């Protein structure tokens, strides 16, 4: 699509989000556009077999029929390079192509890659030998790890994660992004989100409580704005990644706990002073950061948020965001709001709002 078409669609998203926030007297949106192409650092494709040939495929959203994908404009240039090289390398290799049904790509802005091959069969020694040769071939393009997945089987040639880096306020933060685990797919937009969140919370007092911290994406740079950060996350692999990132980046004022947001909210609403193994009596959490899934916050988390002086809400669904904001419209006002175009040429809207107590 053309630059003009991208701008038109972005303006439509701005209008939609502006209307959803209008009942809450939100200030004008800060809009962060995306590169219109080659912005995705992750991509997943089905592998379609057609006689002696095979190719990457996606499914039409209307007809559900597969269509061939030799190049994918939203994906990073490195992914596009690897797509071609991978198919060329495995087309005539019986071990690597047999019952291969999906390929997942994960790359970093540093030029590293992890490729996962998913099979409807168990992987044997021949597969492992051929896969190692494939890895060496593709490593001529970029430093690369290769993973084979089958039912109850995961073979790792190299690493199952790569390192990503973002620089915020002149400081470089190192992240661990793991295969088959969530990470922000649009690196340019992620950088914008980190810059915006750090700017709007500058000068904060007290401590920060973060729910849904993931791999520490927001945790690391925001820690510079607070005395301490208590970050919670349920997914074990994300907690491990967050702890790795904190150590690698030299961030020492954060404690990560593996707990579901609902349990944390219920405990704090009940006035408990012990959260897991953490004594809360010395904490002064005045700001709450939430980055929930598409469904938004549960009832307990909404009630808990209303007790904080400041709320930083990162949303991947403007509809659930508007529903949650209605819970605080009499107690808090929106001081800043932003739209982050995480997925150009789609209806998806990523946004952020920063609320302060009236």
C-alpha positions as CSV (number, residue, x, y, z in Angstrom):
1,X,0.0,0.0,0.0
2,X,1.1,3.6,-0.6
3,X,2.2,6.2,1.9
4,X,-1.0,8.1,1.3
5,X,-3.1,5.0,2.1
6,X,-1.1,4.4,5.2
7,X,-1.7,8.0,6.4
8,X,-5.4,7.6,5.7
9,X,-5.7,4.5,7.7
10,X,-3.7,5.9,10.6
11,X,-5.9,9.0,10.6
12,X,-8.9,6.7,10.9
13,X,-7.4,5.0,13.9
14,X,-6.7,8.3,15.5
15,X,-10.4,9.3,15.0
16,X,-11.6,6.0,16.4
17,X,-9.5,6.2,19.6
18,X,-10.2,9.9,20.0
19,X,-14.0,9.2,20.0
20,X,-13.6,6.3,22.5
21,X,-11.6,8.6,24.9
22,X,-13.8,11.6,24.4
23,X,-16.2,10.8,27.4
24,X,-13.2,11.0,29.7
25,X,-12.0,14.5,28.5
26,X,-8.7,13.1,27.3
27,X,-6.1,15.6,25.9
28,X,-5.2,15.4,22.2
29,X,-3.4,12.2,21.3
30,X,0.3,11.9,20.8
31,X,0.5,9.7,17.6
32,X,3.5,7.5,17.0
33,X,3.4,6.1,13.4
34,X,5.1,2.9,12.4
35,X,7.4,2.3,9.4
36,X,4.8,1.1,6.8
37,X,6.9,-1.9,5.8
38,X,9.5,-4.3,7.4
39,X,8.4,-3.5,10.9
40,X,7.6,-7.0,12.3
41,X,10.4,-8.8,14.1
42,X,8.3,-11.9,14.4
43,X,6.4,-13.9,11.8
44,X,4.7,-17.3,11.6
45,X,3.8,-19.1,8.4
46,X,2.3,-22.4,7.5
47,X,4.3,-24.6,5.1
48,X,2.3,-25.8,2.1
49,X,3.4,-28.9,0.2
50,X,2.6,-29.1,-3.5
51,X,4.2,-32.1,-5.2
52,X,7.9,-31.6,-5.2
53,X,7.6,-28.0,-4.1
54,X,6.8,-26.3,-0.8
55,X,6.3,-22.7,0.2
56,X,5.3,-20.4,3.0
57,X,1.6,-19.9,3.2
58,X,-1.0,-17.7,5.0
59,X,-4.8,-18.0,5.0
60,X,-7.3,-15.6,3.6
61,X,-9.3,-14.1,6.4
62,X,-12.5,-14.3,4.4
63,X,-12.3,-17.6,2.5
64,X,-9.9,-19.3,4.9
65,X,-8.1,-20.7,1.8
66,X,-4.3,-20.7,1.8
67,X,-2.2,-18.5,-0.5
68,X,1.5,-18.6,-1.3
69,X,3.8,-16.1,0.4
70,X,7.3,-15.8,-1.0
71,X,8.0,-12.4,0.5
72,X,6.2,-10.7,3.3
73,X,6.4,-6.9,3.3
74,X,5.4,-6.4,7.0
75,X,8.3,-8.6,8.2
76,X,11.8,-7.4,8.8
77,X,14.2,-7.5,5.8
78,X,16.2,-10.3,7.5
79,X,13.0,-12.4,7.8
80,X,12.4,-12.0,4.1
81,X,16.0,-13.0,3.3
82,X,15.7,-16.1,5.5
83,X,12.4,-17.1,4.0
84,X,13.9,-17.5,0.6
85,X,17.1,-19.2,1.8
86,X,15.2,-21.6,4.0
87,X,12.9,-22.9,1.3
88,X,15.8,-23.2,-1.1
89,X,17.8,-25.2,1.4
90,X,15.1,-27.7,2.5
91,X,13.1,-28.2,-0.8
92,X,15.2,-31.2,-1.8
93,X,16.0,-32.5,1.7
94,X,13.6,-35.3,2.6
95,X,14.4,-35.3,6.3
96,X,13.9,-31.6,6.8
97,X,10.7,-31.2,4.7
98,X,8.8,-34.4,5.7
99,X,5.7,-33.4,7.7
100,X,7.0,-29.9,8.3
101,X,3.8,-27.8,8.7
102,X,4.9,-24.4,10.2
103,X,8.0,-22.1,10.4
104,X,8.3,-19.3,13.0
105,X,10.8,-16.5,12.6
106,X,12.2,-14.3,15.4
107,X,14.8,-11.6,14.7
108,X,16.3,-8.7,16.5
109,X,17.5,-5.2,15.5
110,X,21.0,-6.5,16.2
111,X,20.7,-8.9,13.2
112,X,20.3,-12.2,15.1
113,X,17.6,-14.8,14.3
114,X,15.9,-17.8,15.8
115,X,13.9,-20.1,13.4
116,X,11.5,-22.7,14.7
117,X,10.5,-25.7,12.5
118,X,7.3,-27.4,13.6
119,X,6.6,-31.0,12.6
120,X,3.8,-33.6,12.7
121,X,6.4,-36.3,13.4
122,X,9.1,-37.2,15.8
123,X,12.6,-35.8,15.0
124,X,15.5,-38.3,14.7
125,X,19.3,-38.2,14.5
126,X,19.1,-37.7,10.7
127,X,16.9,-34.6,11.2
128,X,19.3,-33.2,13.7
129,X,22.4,-33.7,11.4
130,X,20.6,-32.1,8.5
131,X,19.3,-29.3,10.7
132,X,22.8,-28.5,11.9
133,X,23.9,-28.3,8.3
134,X,20.9,-26.0,7.5
135,X,21.8,-23.8,10.5
136,X,25.4,-23.4,9.2
137,X,24.1,-22.6,5.7
138,X,21.7,-19.9,7.0
139,X,24.3,-18.5,9.4
140,X,26.0,-17.1,6.4
141,X,23.1,-14.6,6.3
142,X,22.9,-13.9,10.1
143,X,23.9,-15.4,13.5
144,X,21.2,-17.9,13.8
145,X,19.7,-20.6,16.1
146,X,17.5,-23.4,14.9
147,X,14.8,-25.2,16.9
148,X,12.9,-28.3,15.9
149,X,9.5,-28.8,17.5
150,X,7.3,-31.9,17.5
151,X,4.9,-33.4,20.0
152,X,6.6,-33.5,23.4
153,X,9.9,-32.8,21.6
154,X,12.1,-29.7,21.4
155,X,15.6,-29.8,19.9
156,X,17.6,-26.6,20.2
157,X,20.6,-26.0,17.9
158,X,22.2,-22.9,19.4
159,X,19.9,-20.9,21.7
160,X,16.1,-20.7,22.1
161,X,16.3,-16.9,22.6
162,X,18.1,-13.8,21.3
163,X,19.1,-10.5,22.7
164,X,17.3,-7.2,21.8
165,X,18.4,-3.8,22.9
166,X,16.6,-0.5,23.3
167,X,18.1,2.9,24.3
168,X,16.0,5.2,26.5
169,X,17.3,8.5,27.8
170,X,20.8,7.6,26.7
171,X,20.9,4.3,28.5
172,X,21.0,0.9,26.7
173,X,18.7,-1.8,28.1
174,X,19.3,-5.4,27.1
175,X,16.3,-7.8,26.7
176,X,16.0,-11.5,26.3
177,X,13.3,-12.5,23.7
178,X,12.5,-16.2,23.8
179,X,11.2,-18.4,21.0
180,X,7.4,-19.1,21.4
181,X,7.0,-16.4,24.1
182,X,5.5,-13.0,23.8
183,X,7.6,-10.0,22.9
184,X,6.7,-6.7,21.2
185,X,6.7,-7.5,17.5
186,X,7.2,-3.9,16.2
187,X,10.7,-2.8,17.4
188,X,10.3,0.8,16.2
189,X,6.9,1.2,17.9
190,X,8.2,-0.5,21.0
191,X,11.0,2.1,21.2
192,X,8.3,4.9,20.9
193,X,6.2,3.3,23.7
194,X,9.2,3.1,26.0
195,X,10.1,6.8,25.3
196,X,6.6,8.0,25.9
197,X,6.0,6.0,29.1
198,X,9.4,7.2,30.5
199,X,8.6,10.8,29.7
200,X,5.0,10.9,31.1
201,X,6.2,9.3,34.4
202,X,9.2,11.5,34.8
203,X,9.4,13.1,38.3
204,X,7.3,10.4,39.9
205,X,7.6,9.9,43.7
206,X,7.4,6.6,45.6
207,X,7.4,3.1,44.2
208,X,5.8,1.5,41.1
209,X,3.6,-1.6,41.1
210,X,3.5,-3.3,37.7
211,X,1.1,-6.0,36.7
212,X,1.7,-8.1,33.5
213,X,5.4,-7.1,33.3
214,X,6.2,-9.7,30.7
215,X,9.9,-9.9,29.9
216,X,10.5,-6.5,31.6
217,X,9.8,-4.4,28.5
218,X,8.6,-1.4,30.4
219,X,10.1,-2.4,33.8
220,X,13.7,-1.6,32.9
221,X,13.5,2.0,31.7
222,X,10.7,3.0,34.1
223,X,12.8,1.8,37.1
224,X,14.9,5.0,36.6
225,X,11.8,7.1,37.5
226,X,11.0,5.3,40.8
227,X,12.6,4.4,44.1
228,X,11.7,0.8,43.6
229,X,9.6,-1.4,41.3
230,X,7.5,-4.4,42.3
231,X,6.8,-6.3,39.0
232,X,4.5,-9.3,38.7
233,X,4.0,-11.8,35.9
234,X,2.5,-15.3,35.7
235,X,4.4,-16.8,32.7
236,X,7.5,-18.6,34.0
237,X,9.5,-18.0,30.8
238,X,8.7,-14.2,30.9
239,X,9.8,-14.0,34.6
240,X,13.1,-15.7,33.7
241,X,13.6,-13.3,30.8
242,X,12.8,-10.3,33.0
243,X,15.3,-11.3,35.6
244,X,17.9,-11.9,32.9
245,X,17.3,-8.4,31.5
246,X,17.5,-6.7,34.8
247,X,20.9,-8.4,35.6
248,X,22.2,-7.8,32.1
249,X,21.2,-4.1,32.1
250,X,22.4,-3.4,35.7
251,X,18.9,-2.4,37.0
252,X,19.0,-3.1,40.7
253,X,15.8,-1.6,42.2
254,X,13.3,-4.1,40.8
255,X,11.8,-7.2,42.3
256,X,10.0,-9.6,40.0
257,X,7.4,-12.0,41.4
258,X,5.7,-14.9,39.6
259,X,2.0,-14.2,40.4
260,X,-1.2,-13.7,38.4
261,X,-2.5,-10.1,38.4
262,X,-5.9,-11.3,39.8
263,X,-4.2,-12.8,42.8
264,X,-2.1,-9.7,43.4
265,X,-5.1,-7.4,43.2
266,X,-7.2,-9.6,45.5
267,X,-4.5,-9.7,48.1
268,X,-3.9,-5.9,48.1
269,X,-7.6,-5.1,48.2
270,X,-7.8,-7.4,51.2
271,X,-5.1,-5.3,52.9
272,X,-2.5,-8.1,53.0
273,X,1.0,-7.0,53.9
274,X,2.6,-10.2,52.6
275,X,2.7,-10.9,48.8
276,X,4.3,-14.2,48.2
277,X,7.6,-13.9,50.1
278,X,7.6,-10.1,49.9
279,X,6.9,-8.0,52.9
280,X,4.9,-5.0,51.6
281,X,5.2,-2.9,54.8
282,X,8.2,-1.0,53.5
283,X,6.8,-0.3,50.0
284,X,5.2,3.0,49.0
285,X,3.5,2.2,45.7
286,X,1.8,5.3,44.4
287,X,1.8,4.4,40.7
288,X,0.3,1.4,39.0
289,X,1.4,0.2,35.6
290,X,-0.8,-2.3,33.7
291,X,-0.3,-3.8,30.3
292,X,-3.2,-6.4,30.2
293,X,-4.3,-8.8,27.5
294,X,-7.0,-7.9,25.0
295,X,-9.8,-8.5,27.5
296,X,-8.5,-5.7,29.7
297,X,-8.5,-5.7,33.5
298,X,-10.5,-8.0,35.7
299,X,-12.9,-6.4,38.3
300,X,-10.4,-6.7,41.2
301,X,-7.6,-5.1,39.2
302,X,-9.9,-2.2,38.3
303,X,-10.9,-1.7,41.9
304,X,-7.2,-1.8,43.0
305,X,-6.2,0.7,40.3
306,X,-8.6,3.2,41.7
307,X,-6.6,3.4,44.9
308,X,-3.4,4.6,43.2
309,X,-2.4,8.2,42.8
310,X,-1.3,7.5,39.2
311,X,-2.2,4.8,36.6
312,X,-0.2,4.1,33.5
313,X,-2.3,1.9,31.2
314,X,-0.9,0.3,28.1
315,X,-3.7,-1.2,26.0
316,X,-4.0,-3.4,23.0
317,X,-7.8,-3.0,22.8
318,X,-9.4,0.4,22.8
319,X,-12.8,-1.0,23.7
320,X,-11.7,-2.8,26.9
321,X,-9.6,0.3,27.7
322,X,-12.7,2.6,27.5
323,X,-14.6,0.1,29.7
324,X,-11.9,0.2,32.3
325,X,-11.5,4.0,32.2
326,X,-15.2,4.3,33.1
327,X,-14.3,2.9,36.5
328,X,-12.0,5.8,37.3
329,X,-13.6,8.8,35.5
330,X,-14.7,10.4,38.8
331,X,-11.5,9.7,40.7
332,X,-8.8,10.3,38.1
333,X,-8.3,12.4,35.0
334,X,-6.3,11.6,31.9
335,X,-3.1,13.7,31.8
336,X,-1.6,12.1,28.6
337,X,-2.8,9.8,25.9
338,X,-1.0,8.2,22.9
339,X,-1.6,6.0,19.9
340,X,1.1,3.6,18.9
341,X,0.6,2.1,15.4
342,X,1.9,-1.4,16.3
343,X,0.3,-3.0,13.2
344,X,0.0,-0.8,10.1
345,X,-2.7,-1.7,7.6
346,X,-4.7,-3.6,10.2
347,X,-7.6,-2.5,12.5
348,X,-5.4,-3.1,15.6
349,X,-4.9,-0.1,17.9
350,X,-2.2,0.0,20.6
351,X,-2.6,2.9,23.0
352,X,-1.4,4.3,26.3
353,X,-3.0,6.6,28.9
354,X,-1.6,8.2,32.0
355,X,-4.1,9.1,34.7
356,X,-3.6,11.1,37.9
357,X,-5.9,11.5,40.9
358,X,-8.2,14.5,40.7
